[in-house]
Amino acid sequence: MARRPRLASARSRRRASSRRPAPPGAAFVWVPGHWHWNGDRYLWIRGHYVRRHPGWHHWRNGHWTLIDGAWRWVPGGWY
């Protein structure tokens, strides 16, 4: 049976949520925050802006996916 990622409590999610600040310029894309498993516990990685790369037009947000029967985090990236 595939293991599902552990979810943070509602209290933790409220504490970790943050407002998106204004972008530093038109060439930036917002990357939302997410929970990261460090091998011992989940840590909140805050959202932040990344500069658009020439020739790369779309940012795909990181997401959990089922691979070979186990849940894995797929980091975000340009494509």
N, C-alpha and C positions, 0 to 999 in steps of 0.2 A: 504494500500500500504506500502511495506517495505521501511524503510528509509535507504539510502545508507550512508556510512561513508563520512564525508566531506574530501575533498582532499586539500592538501596544494598547494599554488601557486608554479609555476615553480621556482620563485626566492627563495622561502623558501626551496624547494627541493635541489636546487644547494647549498645553504648555509649549509644545513644539511648533504650533502654527505661528506663522509670521506674515506680516503684510509685505507685499511686493513693493520695494522702493521704486522710484522713478528710474528709468534706464539711464546709464551714463552717456548714451548717444544712440543714434539711429542704427548703428552697426552692431548692436548687442541683442541677444536673445535670452529670455529668462529660462533658467533651468530650475524646476521646482525642487523643494526639499524632499528628502526621503529617509526612511529608516535603513541603517546599514548594520549588518551583523558582523561584529569584530571577532567572533570565535568564542566570546564569553557572554556578550549581551548586545542588545540593539542600541545604537547611537543615532541621534538625529543629525543628519547632514543638512545644513540650512540651504535654502534656495539661493541662487546667485546668478549673475549675468555672465555670459560668455560672448566673446567677440565672434561675429560671423566670419567664416573662412571663405576666401575667394574660391569660387567654383563649387562650393558646397551650399546647397540652398535650403535644406530642411534639417531641423534638429529633432531627433526622435528621443523622447523622454525615456529614462530607465524604467524597467518594469520587471515583475516577477513572471516567470514562465515555467511550465513543466517540461523538463528535459530528462529523458531516460528514467522516468519514474520518480524524479526528485525536483523540488522547486528550486529554481536558481534565479539570482538577480542578474539581469542583463543591463549593463550600464548604458546610459544615454550616449548619443554621439551624432555626428554629422553624416548625412548621406546625400 
